[in-house]
Amino acid sequence: MKKPNQKAWLAGGDALCANPPDPPPGPAWRLVLLGAPGVGKGTQAELLCARLGACHLSTGDILRNAECQGPRERSPALQAALASMHKGELVSDEIMLELVGERGRCMRCCGGFVLDGFPRTVAQAEALDAILEREGVSLDAVFDYELPLDEVVERLGGRRVCPSCKAVYHLTRQPPQKPGICDVCGAQLIRREDDKPETILTRMRAYEATTRPLLEFYRQKGLLVTVPANGTPDEIYARAWISGHSAQASRSAPSVKAGRG
């Protein structure tokens, strides 16, 4: 499947994609991805989009791209989000909802979508439901990628980055050719503050506390699909895909009510 252009998602407003996706041979899938830092959610998003032809709708991409836009190109919501980030604050629910709401047209993309980074709270999930209803579409599944805490610590704790060219390595999974030295530019690699074990544990506790109600919200809707995130990217993809189809089939099956004997 060709990779769709993300212009409409990144710019919002009246922007159109220069390279819109082709309609998929089967039904378009509309998915939300959940998962703690370090579970490989970004890799799975890339695989799903490449194989389904869906658009990767990442709220993180919107915020990162905002710095490249001129002030006149930014919506008031995007300007407010940047102001919060520059102060080191979290972007509020209200601002995130406005940013996603400005891009409601992307939700009815003919190729479907993989929504990554949103929703983060039950309030955001309820607002997403309203946006999808407005656009005449609905979610097919919510994939929640799970990994034991010790594996998350190993994945993130072993990560090293180049402060110069931003290349990323891992001590065991993707080590540099020369220990501690960037293959690309020769700079000394560093471990980010976020990747220290004590910081990882704090982030994981915060993630679990905020996400637990969201998981229950989607579980009650019959949309939640728990995906073990161990193994190769293709193995994880296969688990998610099989489980997603099974969950969709069970929701579509007519219920059988027992009659009176």
Buried (B, 14 or more C-beta within 10 A) or exposed (E): BEEBBBBBBBBBEEBEBEEBBEEBEEEBBBBBBBBBBBBBBBBBBBBBBEEBBBBBBBBEBBBEBBEEBEEEEBBEBBEBBBEBBEEEEEBEBEBBBBBBBBBBBBBBBBBBBBBBBBBBBBBBBEBBBEBBEEBEBEBBBBBBBBBEBEEBBBBBBBBBBBEEEEBEBBBEEEBBEEEEBBBEEEBEBEBEEEBBEEBBEEBBEEBEEEBEEBBEBBBEBEBBBBBBBBEEEEEBBBBBBEBBBEBBEEEEEEEEEEEEE
